Amino acid sequence: MKTLISSVCLTLCLVALVAGASAQTTLNFSNLPLVSAPSPMPNGYGRLDWGNFFYVNPFGWAGAGPGYRLGPRTGDVVFVGGRFCRLDGHACYGTLADAQGFILVSADVSAGFGPAAVTVTAYNNGTYLGTANYFLTTQMRTVNFPSSWGVATQVVFQVTGDSDGLVMYSLSLYTLGG
């Protein structure tokens, strides 16, 4: 009975948070300029701060692996990790942050070059919310983030594997605040 009451309370809290959030947003990166070399994601895109994420037109970049070219030819993809990470000395993790908070829903993703393990960890003002692990291949798939995380102010995407990388085609989320 206690578990049922806790679950109902958690669900009601999440519903109240979502009701106070802006409408669900799906970022598909089509508003970014098409670039043929990886460029840092601009902070503020989708009302998020992007740390160590890059974007590129995969059909214009010779360094793109098979997992980069699964979407339309007219848009960029966002990525972290992979060969670009190791060659340029960048860390193989990326962060999304917003001091007002956001709720991650899902993402369309793949691995860039080969199998990749991705660990996603959420925090709210430094307080640990939870971790989810995903195994990716060079085929696009939708990953759903745990609703139990609720509102996060920072989410870290850690990528591991030999010749991999996380490629993101779209990201669905709720943003909070003005």
Helices and strands as residue ranges (DSSP letters): H 2-20, E 25-27, E 39-40, G 45-47, E 49-51, E 54-56, G 66-68, E 77-80, H 82-87, E 93-111, E 116-124, E 127-136, E 141-144, G 147-149, E 152-160, E 166-175
